[in-house]
């Protein structure tokens, strides 16, 4: 059970860091057009895009959707780990 929980937690933690890295790339000119920027965009944009549909940028410049996406991912992590622990306790 610990290995399953560890894997889920690690995978979601890595995804959080990918989101943070993608956001940091926006601070540097043309960084998102690089190979790494495009790769991160393909991985992260589908998830962040969900939040961008509902959260408009403040003043047309400040995009808060990655922050909300990270918070939601944190809650998803906590919930998923709780469900996995519950299911393993039912079986074991």
C-alpha positions as CSV (number, residue, x, y, z in Angstrom):
1,X,0.0,0.0,0.0
2,X,2.8,2.4,0.8
3,X,4.3,2.0,-2.6
4,X,1.0,2.8,-4.3
5,X,0.5,5.9,-2.1
6,X,4.1,6.9,-2.6
7,X,3.8,6.6,-6.4
8,X,0.5,8.6,-6.5
9,X,2.0,11.3,-4.3
10,X,5.2,11.5,-6.2
11,X,3.5,11.7,-9.6
12,X,1.2,14.5,-8.5
13,X,4.1,16.3,-6.9
14,X,6.1,16.1,-10.1
15,X,3.2,17.5,-12.0
16,X,2.9,20.4,-9.6
17,X,6.6,21.2,-10.3
18,X,6.0,21.0,-14.0
19,X,3.2,23.6,-13.7
20,X,5.5,25.8,-11.6
21,X,8.3,25.4,-14.2
22,X,5.9,26.3,-17.0
23,X,4.7,29.4,-15.2
24,X,8.3,30.5,-14.6
25,X,9.1,30.1,-18.3
26,X,6.6,32.9,-19.0
27,X,8.9,35.3,-17.2
28,X,11.6,34.9,-19.9
29,X,11.3,36.1,-23.4
30,X,10.8,33.3,-26.0
31,X,11.3,30.6,-23.3
32,X,8.0,29.0,-24.1
33,X,8.9,28.6,-27.7
34,X,12.0,26.5,-26.8
35,X,11.8,22.7,-26.9
36,X,11.4,22.5,-23.1
37,X,8.7,25.2,-23.1
38,X,6.7,23.4,-25.8
39,X,7.1,20.1,-24.1
40,X,5.9,21.5,-20.8
41,X,3.0,23.3,-22.6
42,X,1.8,20.0,-24.1
43,X,1.9,18.4,-20.6
44,X,0.5,21.3,-18.5
45,X,-1.8,23.3,-20.8
46,X,-4.7,20.8,-20.9
47,X,-5.0,21.0,-17.1
48,X,-4.4,24.7,-16.7
49,X,-6.7,25.4,-19.7
50,X,-9.7,24.1,-17.7
51,X,-9.1,26.9,-15.1
52,X,-8.4,29.5,-17.8
53,X,-11.9,29.1,-19.1
54,X,-13.4,30.2,-15.8
55,X,-10.8,32.6,-14.4
56,X,-10.0,35.6,-16.6
57,X,-6.7,37.4,-16.3
58,X,-6.7,40.3,-13.8
59,X,-6.2,43.5,-15.8
60,X,-5.7,41.4,-18.9
61,X,-2.2,40.6,-17.7
62,X,-2.1,38.7,-14.4
63,X,-3.1,35.1,-15.0
64,X,-4.2,33.5,-11.7
65,X,-5.4,30.2,-13.2
66,X,-2.1,28.3,-12.5
67,X,-2.4,29.2,-8.8
68,X,-5.9,27.9,-8.7
69,X,-4.8,24.8,-10.7
70,X,-2.1,24.1,-8.2
71,X,-4.5,24.5,-5.2
72,X,-7.0,22.2,-6.9
73,X,-4.2,19.7,-7.6
74,X,-3.3,19.8,-3.9
75,X,-6.9,19.0,-3.0
76,X,-7.0,16.2,-5.6
77,X,-3.8,14.7,-4.2
78,X,-5.2,14.7,-0.6
79,X,-8.5,13.3,-1.8
80,X,-7.0,10.6,-3.9
81,X,-4.6,9.5,-1.2
82,X,-7.5,9.3,1.3
83,X,-9.6,7.2,-1.1
84,X,-6.7,4.8,-1.8
85,X,-6.0,4.5,2.0
86,X,-9.7,3.8,2.5
87,X,-9.9,1.2,-0.2
88,X,-6.7,-0.6,1.0
89,X,-8.1,-0.6,4.5
90,X,-11.3,-2.2,3.3
91,X,-9.4,-5.0,1.5
92,X,-6.7,-5.5,4.2
